[in-house]
Amino acid sequence: MTTPLVVQVETEPTATSEVNITLTTSITTTPEVASSPPSIKPLKILLIGPTVFKLPLQGYGGTEALLLSLASEFQKAGHQVTVVAPEGSILPEGVTLFPVPLRCSEEEAFSKYRSILTEFDITHDHTFESWAYLESVGIDPPLPIIKTHHTDPSIWASPPPVPHPCLVGISTDHARRLSLAYQVATRRVYDGIDLSFYSPPPEGSKRNGRLLWLGRYTPEKDPLSAMQLAKRLRIPLDCYGDIEIVSDPAYIDRCRAEADGLIVRWYPGVTREKTVELYRTYRALLYTPIWEEPFGLVICESQACGLPVLTLDRGSMKELVAHGVSGYVCDDISGLEKVLKEGCLAHLKGEAIVANAQKFSKENMAEAYLNLFGQIMRREMW
């Protein structure tokens, strides 16, 4: 008979905490606050990103935005930073580009940077397939590779082929699911945003009466449910979504057909500058994922701009949204319908919405990773 898993959280994690989740018959998550990480010597850090987009992006691309933030923050902290990214990428001043062909396979990119992995104190991998682990197989001590997993655990059929993969999830829920899926210890570091870019509108600004949906037009994000809810309640909704990188083009056609042009309006993706304008203008963000959302940069960006969030209890949503303070996290669509019918949005205060997002800053994210880098340099692998 399998012993049931028990989760004991000794203190409430903060955004600057990194949480160590170790899978045994009893799981203990003990946050270690990284507000003052042990000082470490200047490091040579290699950041490996996807090959899909050049940096910086004009529109959608959460992982790419995080890469740029981390590169900038690590460089400002005195470290020597190199980023593997597509040719033609423009990086922050002082950061070195290791170019690979745009939209080449991750295996091809690995064949190009593989020979330089031993030149770095830390390799921080943000790719999907994580080929860098292969260079560490059978090596003692192993290469200092830390892997941030940005999507669902199902993307891998098995854990990395190394004793200590130094795996990181991007929310507590996500880290727990990674640990259960791969049977390995997993740390948590929240993603972070640029709070100087995502900020509230000037005092006295008026918001329109429409709801906003923003993301990728994909089934797991389920914009169709948001559209159908808006039409049922006759509450205006505008949808903006990326249409360049999608798994099911036919789904985009379904979303476009659902929009009637009056209650529900459909738009393609927009620039990051435009998203800030949207966040500062609309009544609330309506976000209806059906998968277990690992994080959700849109959720944090919108709150930083004073926009409340109406969402479903999927994955990390309860960690990112303070229920009844910065938005509402409901069990199902009928719960969201009740919130809208009863006018609950009127009870939320802009200052509290913005305050909830302050925890998820790029500075806090970089600080937590530097703390983990220090542990790896001390051979405290996980």
C-alpha positions in Angstrom: 0.0 0.0 0.0 1.4 3.4 -1.0 2.0 5.9 1.9 -0.1 9.0 1.3 1.9 12.2 0.5 1.8 14.9 3.1 2.6 18.5 2.5 3.7 20.6 5.4 4.3 24.3 4.9 6.0 25.8 7.9 5.7 29.5 6.9 4.0 31.3 4.1 6.4 31.7 1.1 7.2 35.2 -0.1 8.0 36.2 -3.7 11.7 36.3 -2.8 11.6 32.8 -1.3 12.9 29.8 -3.1 11.1 26.7 -2.0 12.7 23.3 -1.7 10.2 20.6 -2.6 11.7 17.1 -2.0 9.6 14.1 -3.0 9.5 11.4 -0.3 6.5 9.8 1.5 6.4 13.0 3.4 7.0 16.3 1.5 8.2 19.3 3.5 8.3 22.6 1.8 10.5 25.0 3.8 10.8 28.4 2.3 14.3 29.9 2.4 14.1 33.6 2.1 16.6 34.9 -0.4 16.5 38.6 0.7 20.2 38.5 1.6 21.8 35.7 -0.4 25.4 34.8 0.6 27.9 36.8 -1.4 29.4 34.9 -4.2 32.3 35.7 -6.5 31.5 37.2 -9.9 30.3 34.3 -12.0 30.4 33.4 -15.7 26.8 32.6 -16.4 25.4 31.1 -19.6 21.6 31.6 -20.2 20.2 29.2 -22.8 16.9 30.3 -24.3 14.5 29.0 -27.0 15.3 29.6 -30.7 11.8 30.8 -31.7 12.1 34.6 -31.4 14.9 37.1 -31.7 15.4 39.2 -28.5 13.9 41.5 -27.6 10.4 40.6 -28.6 7.8 43.1 -29.8 4.9 41.0 -28.8 4.2 37.7 -27.0 7.0 35.6 -25.6 7.1 35.1 -21.8 10.3 33.0 -21.6 12.1 35.4 -23.8 11.1 38.4 -21.7 12.3 36.6 -18.6 15.7 35.8 -20.2 16.3 39.5 -20.9 15.4 40.5 -17.4 17.7 37.9 -15.9 20.6 38.8 -18.2 20.2 42.4 -17.2 19.9 41.8 -13.5 22.8 39.3 -13.4 25.0 41.7 -15.3 24.1 44.6 -13.0 25.0 42.4 -10.0 28.6 42.1 -11.4 28.4 38.8 -13.2 29.6 38.0 -16.7 26.6 36.9 -18.8 26.3 35.2 -22.1 22.9 34.4 -23.7 22.3 31.7 -26.3 19.6 33.3 -28.6 18.8 33.6 -32.3 21.1 35.6 -34.6 20.2 39.3 -34.7 19.1 39.4 -31.1 19.9 42.7 -29.3 20.9 42.2 -25.6 21.4 44.6 -22.7 24.7 46.5 -22.7 27.5 44.3 -21.3 25.7 41.0 -22.1 27.3 38.7 -24.7 25.3 37.0 -27.5 26.1 33.4 -28.5 24.1 33.3 -31.8 22.2 30.3 -33.2 20.0 30.2 -36.3 16.5 31.6 -35.8 13.9 28.8 -35.2 16.5 26.0 -35.6 15.8 22.8 -33.6 17.0 22.8 -30.0 19.2 19.9 -30.9 20.9 21.9 -33.6 21.4 24.8 -31.2 22.9 22.4 -28.7 25.4 21.2 -31.3 26.7 24.8 -31.6 27.0 25.8 -27.9 27.9 22.3 -26.6 31.6 22.9 -26.7 31.4 26.1 -24.5 29.4 24.6 -21.6 32.6 23.8 -19.6 33.7 27.5 -19.8 30.9 28.7 -17.4 30.5 28.6 -13.7 26.7 28.2 -14.1 24.5 27.2 -17.1 20.9 28.2 -16.6 18.7 26.4 -19.1 15.3 27.7 -20.2 14.8 25.5 -23.2 12.0 22.9 -23.6 14.2 19.9 -24.4 17.2 20.6 -22.2 19.9 19.1 -24.3 22.6 20.6 -22.1 22.1 17.8 -19.6 23.7 15.3 -22.1 27.0 17.0 -21.7 26.9 16.2 -17.9 26.1 12.5 -18.2 28.8 10.4 -16.5 30.8 13.4 -15.4 32.0 13.7 -11.8 31.5 16.3 -10.6 28.6 17.1 -13.0 28.4 20.3 -14.9 26.7 23.1 -12.9 23.4 23.1 -14.8 20.2 24.6 -13.3 17.0 24.0 -15.3 13.9 26.2 -15.1 11.0 24.3 -16.4 8.4 26.6 -17.9 5.6 24.3 -18.9 3.6 21.2 -18.0 5.5 18.2 -16.7 4.1 16.1 -19.5 6.6 17.5 -21.9 9.2 15.1 -20.6 8.6 11.3 -20.6 11.3 10.8 -17.9 13.5 12.9 -15.6 16.9 14.3 -16.8 19.6 11.6 -17.0 21.7 13.0 -14.2 21.7 12.4 -10.4 21.0 16.1 -9.5 19.1 17.9 -12.2 18.8 21.1 -10.1 15.2 21.6 -11.4 13.2 24.8 -10.7 9.5 25.3 -11.0 7.9 28.7 -11.4 5.2 28.4 -8.8 4.8 26.3 -5.7 2.0 24.3 -7.4 4.2 23.8 -10.5 7.2 22.7 -8.5 5.1 20.2 -6.6 3.8 18.7 -9.8 7.3 18.5 -11.3 8.5 16.8 -8.3 5.7 14.2 -8.3 6.1 13.6 -12.1 9.8 13.1 -12.1 10.5 11.9 -8.6 13.2 14.5 -8.0 13.7 17.4 -5.7 12.4 20.7 -7.2 12.9 24.3 -6.1 10.5 27.1 -6.7 11.3 30.6 -8.0 8.5 32.9 -9.1 8.8 34.6 -12.5 9.3 38.3 -12.3 8.2 41.4 -14.3 9.6 44.9 -14.8 7.5 47.0 -12.4 8.9 50.2 -14.0 7.3 49.2 -17.3 4.1 47.6 -16.0 2.7 50.3 -13.7 -0.7 51.9 -12.9 -2.2 54.7 -14.9 -2.0 58.3 -13.8 -4.2 59.2 -10.9 -7.7 60.1 -11.9 -7.6 58.0 -15.1 -11.0 56.4 -16.1 -11.4 52.8 -17.1 -13.8 51.7 -19.8 -16.6 49.2 -19.0 -15.2 46.3 -21.1 -13.5 43.1 -19.9 -10.1 42.1 -21.4 -8.8 38.7 -22.4 -5.1 38.5 -23.4 -2.9 35.5 -24.1 -2.5 32.8 -26.8 -5.5 31.6 -28.7 -5.0 27.9 -27.7 -7.4 25.4 -26.2 -5.5 25.2 -22.8 -6.0 29.0 -22.4 -9.7 28.5 -23.4 -10.6 32.0 -24.6 -13.8 30.5 -26.0 -15.2 30.0 -22.5 -14.5 33.7 -21.7 -16.2 34.8 -24.9 -19.3 32.6 -24.3 -19.5 33.9 -20.7 -19.4 37.5 -21.8 -22.1 37.0 -24.5 -24.3 35.1 -22.0 -24.1 38.0 -19.5 -23.9 40.7 -22.3 -20.8 42.1 -20.7 -18.5 43.6 -23.4 -15.2 41.7 -23.8 -12.2 42.4 -26.1 -9.7 39.5 -26.8 -6.1 40.0 -27.9 -4.0 37.0 -28.6 -0.9 35.7 -30.3 -1.6 34.0 -33.6 2.0 33.3 -34.8 3.0 30.4 -32.5 0.0 28.2 -32.0 -0.6 24.4 -31.9 -4.1 24.4 -33.6 -4.7 27.1 -36.3 -8.3 25.9 -36.5 -8.9 26.9 -32.9 -8.1 30.5 -33.9 -10.8 30.3 -36.5 -13.2 29.2 -33.9 -12.3 32.1 -31.6 -12.7 34.6 -34.5 -16.1 33.1 -35.4 -17.3 33.4 -31.8 -16.7 37.1 -31.7 -19.8 39.0 -32.8 -18.0 42.4 -33.1 -20.3 44.0 -30.5 -20.3 42.2 -27.2 -17.1 40.2 -28.1 -14.4 41.6 -30.2 -11.4 39.7 -31.5 -7.9 41.0 -32.2 -4.5 39.5 -33.0 -1.5 40.0 -30.7 -0.1 43.5 -29.8 3.2 45.0 -28.7 4.2 45.0 -25.1 3.8 48.8 -25.1 0.2 48.3 -26.2 -0.5 45.7 -23.5 0.4 48.3 -20.9 -2.1 50.6 -22.5 -4.8 47.9 -22.4 -4.1 47.0 -18.8 -4.5 50.6 -17.8 -7.8 51.0 -19.7 -10.0 48.0 -19.2 -12.3 47.1 -16.3 -10.9 43.7 -15.5 -8.9 40.8 -16.9 -11.0 37.7 -17.6 -8.7 34.7 -17.7 -10.1 31.2 -18.1 -7.4 28.5 -18.4 -8.4 24.8 -18.4 -4.9 23.5 -17.8 -2.8 23.7 -14.6 -1.2 27.1 -15.3 2.5 27.0 -14.2 2.6 30.7 -13.7 1.0 33.5 -15.8 2.9 36.6 -16.5 -0.2 38.3 -17.9 -1.8 37.9 -14.4 1.1 39.8 -12.7 1.4 42.4 -15.5 -2.2 43.3 -15.3 -2.3 43.6 -11.5 0.9 45.8 -11.6 -1.1 48.2 -13.9 -4.0 48.2 -11.4 -6.2 45.8 -13.4 -8.1 43.2 -11.3 -8.1 39.6 -12.4 -11.1 37.2 -12.7 -9.8 33.7 -13.1 -10.2 30.0 -12.4 -8.5 27.9 -9.7 -6.0 26.2 -12.1 -2.4 25.7 -11.1 -0.7 28.8 -9.8 -3.7 31.2 -9.9 -4.3 31.2 -6.1 -0.6 32.1 -5.6 -0.7 35.0 -8.0 -4.1 36.6 -7.2 -5.2 37.6 -3.8 -8.8 36.5 -3.7 -11.1 39.3 -2.8 -8.2 41.8 -2.8 -6.7 41.9 -6.3 -9.3 39.8 -8.0 -11.3 36.6 -7.7 -10.2 33.0 -8.1 -13.2 30.8 -8.8 -13.7 27.0 -9.0 -15.6 27.2 -12.3 -17.2 29.4 -14.9 -20.4 29.6 -12.8 -18.3 31.1 -10.0 -17.0 33.8 -12.4 -20.5 34.4 -13.6 -21.7 35.0 -10.0 -18.8 37.5 -9.3 -19.8 39.5 -12.4 -23.5 39.4 -11.7 -23.1 40.5 -8.1 -20.8 43.4 -8.9 -17.9 42.2 -6.8 -15.4 44.1 -8.8 -16.6 47.3 -7.2 -15.2 46.1 -3.8 -11.6 46.0 -5.1 -9.2 48.9 -4.5 -6.6 49.8 -7.1 -3.8 50.3 -4.5 -4.3 46.8 -3.2 -4.3 45.3 -6.7 -1.0 47.0 -7.5 0.5 46.1 -4.1 -0.2 42.4 -4.7 1.9 42.5 -7.9 4.9 44.1 -6.3 6.1 40.7 -5.0 6.6 39.4 -8.5 9.4 41.7 -9.6 12.4 40.9 -11.9 14.7 41.9 -9.1 13.2 39.4 -6.7 13.4 36.7 -9.3 17.1 37.4 -10.1 17.9 37.5 -6.4 16.3 34.1 -5.8 18.2 32.6 -8.7 21.6 34.0 -7.5 20.9 32.4 -4.2 20.5 29.1 -5.9 23.6 29.7 -8.0 25.5 30.1 -4.7 24.2 26.8 -3.5 25.4 25.1 -6.7 28.8 26.7 -6.4 29.0 25.2 -2.9 28.1 21.8 -4.4 24.8 21.8 -2.7 23.0 20.2 -5.6 19.5 18.9 -5.6 
